[in-house]
Amino acid sequence: MSMNSGQAKLKDAHKALMAQWERSLEGWDDQRRADFHGRYIEELDARLRAAMGAIGRLSEAFAQARRECEPER
């Protein structure tokens, strides 16, 4: 699996999770949900966004290394 496909899968999973989380409002809209959101969902969201940014930077670094290591034509 390439980094780009891994990043795409992570992005899709994050999107699906957030959609399900929003659906939970239909049956769960109290202080405990708000606490859970603040304690877990916001932290997970921030970490996933940071990871996706890091994957993007790492992917670009690998691409640059490949270009620099290719023989000139």
Buried (B, 14 or more C-beta within 10 A) or exposed (E): EEBEEEBBEBBEEBEEBBEEBEEEEEEEEEEEBEEBBEEEBEEBBEEBEEEBEEBEEEBEEEEEEEEEEEEEE
